[in-house]
Amino acid sequence: MPLLTGSGDGSFAAGRQFPSITGTYLFAAGFNRAGNLDLLVSSPNSTSVLCLGNGAGGFLPPLTVISGNYSVSAVADVNGDGIPDFIAGGFICNWQVISIFWDTAPPAP
């Protein structure tokens, strides 16, 4: 997955590749409340990974946050605690389900 970061003057720096990350859906938010932008990457019926921002414009190695027959389709603070929650859909035993994963990101160090 290529990532272009802003250079601060309205242009973008050269893109960087993250070859180990592939996905269909991309969400950006401060998932672990560290004050950095983090990325959640998800694909249908696959693993969802979270790349925590390192504070210097880059990201830490991806962490698997959801695996199995789920795909994160929305991110919102569903329960009002100030922490983004992951809303995912999937199939379990031929039943279509919607699940909310509360406060799934690891806490800030």
C-alpha positions in Angstrom: 0.0 0.0 0.0 1.5 3.4 -1.0 1.3 6.3 1.5 1.8 9.9 0.6 2.4 12.3 3.5 1.9 16.0 3.4 5.0 18.2 3.3 3.3 21.1 5.1 3.3 23.5 2.0 0.4 22.0 0.1 2.4 19.4 -1.7 3.2 15.7 -0.9 6.4 14.0 -0.1 7.6 11.0 -2.1 5.3 8.0 -1.5 6.5 5.2 0.7 5.4 1.6 0.2 4.1 -0.7 2.9 4.2 -4.0 1.1 3.0 -6.1 4.1 -0.3 -4.1 4.2 -3.1 -4.7 1.8 -6.7 -3.9 2.1 -9.9 -2.5 0.6 -11.0 -0.1 3.4 -8.8 2.5 5.1 -9.7 4.5 8.2 -7.6 7.2 9.8 -8.1 8.3 13.4 -6.4 8.6 16.7 -7.3 5.1 17.8 -5.0 4.8 20.8 -5.4 8.4 22.0 -1.6 9.1 21.7 -2.2 12.3 19.7 -0.9 10.7 16.4 -2.9 9.7 13.4 -3.2 5.9 13.1 -4.4 3.8 10.2 -6.8 0.9 10.2 -6.8 -1.3 7.1 -9.5 -3.9 6.4 -10.6 -6.2 3.7 -13.8 -8.2 3.3 -13.8 -11.5 5.3 -10.1 -11.0 6.2 -7.8 -9.7 8.8 -7.9 -6.0 9.9 -4.6 -4.4 10.9 -3.9 -1.3 12.8 -0.8 0.8 12.2 -0.2 3.2 15.0 1.4 6.5 14.2 4.9 7.0 15.5 4.7 10.8 15.9 7.3 11.5 13.1 5.1 11.0 10.1 5.5 7.2 10.0 3.9 4.2 11.4 4.8 1.3 13.6 4.5 -2.3 12.3 0.9 -3.5 11.8 -1.0 -5.1 14.6 -3.8 -7.6 13.9 -6.9 -6.3 15.7 -9.6 -8.4 14.1 -9.3 -11.6 12.2 -11.7 -14.1 10.7 -14.8 -13.6 8.7 -15.2 -9.9 9.6 -14.6 -6.7 7.7 -14.5 -3.3 9.4 -17.0 -1.1 7.6 -17.2 1.9 9.9 -15.3 3.6 12.7 -17.2 5.7 15.3 -17.3 6.4 19.0 -20.5 4.3 19.5 -20.5 4.3 23.3 -19.5 7.9 23.8 -16.3 7.2 25.8 -14.0 9.2 23.4 -12.3 6.1 21.9 -13.1 5.0 18.3 -14.9 1.7 18.1 -14.8 -0.6 15.0 -18.1 -1.6 13.4 -17.7 -4.8 11.4 -19.8 -7.1 9.4 -19.3 -10.7 8.5 -20.8 -14.2 8.2 -20.8 -16.8 11.0 -22.4 -20.2 10.3 -24.2 -18.7 7.3 -25.7 -15.9 9.4 -24.8 -12.3 8.5 -23.8 -10.4 11.6 -22.8 -6.9 12.6 -20.4 -6.6 15.5 -19.0 -3.7 17.4 -15.5 -4.0 18.7 -15.2 -1.6 21.7 -11.9 0.2 22.3 -9.9 -2.3 20.3 -6.7 -0.3 19.8 -4.0 -0.9 22.4 -3.6 2.0 24.8 -1.0 4.7 24.3 2.4 4.1 25.9 
